[in-house]
Amino acid sequence: MLIAKMNIIAILGSPRRGGNSELLLDEAIAGVRSSGARVEKIVLSELKFVPCQNCGGCDKTGICIVKDDMQPIYKKLKSADGIILASPIFFGSISAQAKAMIDRCQSVWVAKYVLKKRTKKARKGIFLSVSGSGERKFFLAAKKVAKYFFATNDIEYTGDLFAPKADKKGDIKKYPGALKRSYKLGEGLALACKI
């Protein structure tokens, strides 16, 4: 079956392992796998990379010159058929780990918009986010950042899940509907990437 050749990457932007963001992400991963697609989970807090230094090293090539754990991420972003990004809300937007990875995609932005180099065919992506607060506006700010990240990487933003009032570790389990929806989003992403 063709879908087994699909390659999805699932990026965890939370610094807390086993927390609400990761529980949602794991459900989405289970949904992807149920469709027969391959998925690789990337835990940003376990990688060693610096934020974008705005050094101009990518200006002529569109390739970041900083050699750290972001280098394999660039390759995975480029080759993936689908992306899942999961991040909790920190100070009204995504986590520092997720933002640092996104900011390091400045080289991808340069390649696409300045040097006019295109990546492979458009891919699909979903965004999962949790917040301890009930403030919906925080999700809107995070969604904008995720959408810009996806657009720069030629990823079509195809869905999201926002879970408010999930602050303490495991709070998301109080909302089984959110976990089921995350599973369905993962399943749908794998099927959408097949098309």
Secondary structure by P-SEA (a helix, b strand, c coil): cccccbbbbbbbcccccccaaaaaaaaaaaaaaaabbbbbbbbccccccccccccccccccccccccccaaaaaaaaaaccbbbbbbccccccccaaaaaaaaaaaaaaaacccccccccccccbbbbbccccccaaaaaaaaaaaaaaaaaaccccccccccccccccccccccaaaaaaaaaaaaaaaaaaac
